[in-house]
């Protein structure tokens, strides 16, 4: 083999090796990209499935609360008799028990918590959680009397969307005209839930809504109306 031929041969071998290395690098890069896309896709699907699961958990608990309180009314409690003291409160063990929603000798309702992954808390006053009480009126209920309202307070947007998809067929989230707590929780300052404060809420006994700035989300349920 002469020197020229040997030189061409060596150059060819060198070029071929470079091409092989480039191909390996490209293949590795493509594989990494595909694996990342696959992983992200899988994570998205899991998150979506979890959001649906949490939404159903919240809807199911709200149905359970309504069933228990309806049963209490059926067996003799009046709406004004209902006591919403929780087991963690000092007066929970004080008799009589029959009208206490959470007491085993009353309604026997389980004081549930919202799964942490289903919450999105922007304020700890009050914190995320379930709230049940009789404190304001909803305009589209039968009378102007105070109604019993259950609220899953400060939940995630994705769970909120799945709740509304189940209830209304749409993921749209109506915005209240102000802060959620003044309409949906028993606080120092309460406002009636009216068509003016939430036009898209009219007629719905259950719906997930946001605050005015759409930074926080809550699922309300009118458990007893009058």
Phi, psi and omega in degrees: 000122182284171186296321181296315180297318180297320180294316178297320182296315180295321178297318180297317179298318180296316179296317180299320180295321178298315180298320179297315180296320177297316180298318179297317181295317178297317180296318179296319178295318178296317180298318179296316179298315180296320180293323178295316179297318180296318180295314179297319179297316180296318179297319179298317180295319178297314180299319179296317179296320178295318180300319178296318180297313179297320178301316180293324177298316181292317178297318180295318179296319178300320178295321179296316179300314180297318180299316181293316181289323174302319179294322178297318178294319180298326184266009170126347178285141173265157181303326179280349177278336189298135179240128187254023178297132181268160180303334181282349182270147188297328183275004183300324184272001179281129176287158000280161185252342193303329182261004180277119186298322186266351185281141179302331178268004175246244179282331180072022180291136175284127178281086187285162172244157177271131178307136185305321181291345180267357182260157171215097188263124175253350178211139179264009179233086000273164181282172175300146178157181176273136177227130182226126180190174177243109191212342179209180180249144173257126190303325185268014171272178193296320182228186179268008178289163179290141182253156175271123185236133174252131181229128167271103193267133178059066175259172183285154181298319182296321177292319178302315179298318181293325177297311181293327176300321179289322185276315188249345185088001181229150177272002180299139181243110179296146179257134173286162183281354180207209179287144184294322187297327182291336179261328193245354180231157176274093182242182180296330180239110180245146175232141177296146177275109186241171177294330177293321181282338176199088183299323183286348180276344188308127177088348182268124176278342176219136179191153175259131185229169176241168171285179186299327182268003181054044177248350180216152189224142180215151182249109180262153177218123175277104186280316175226128177243156176205000000 
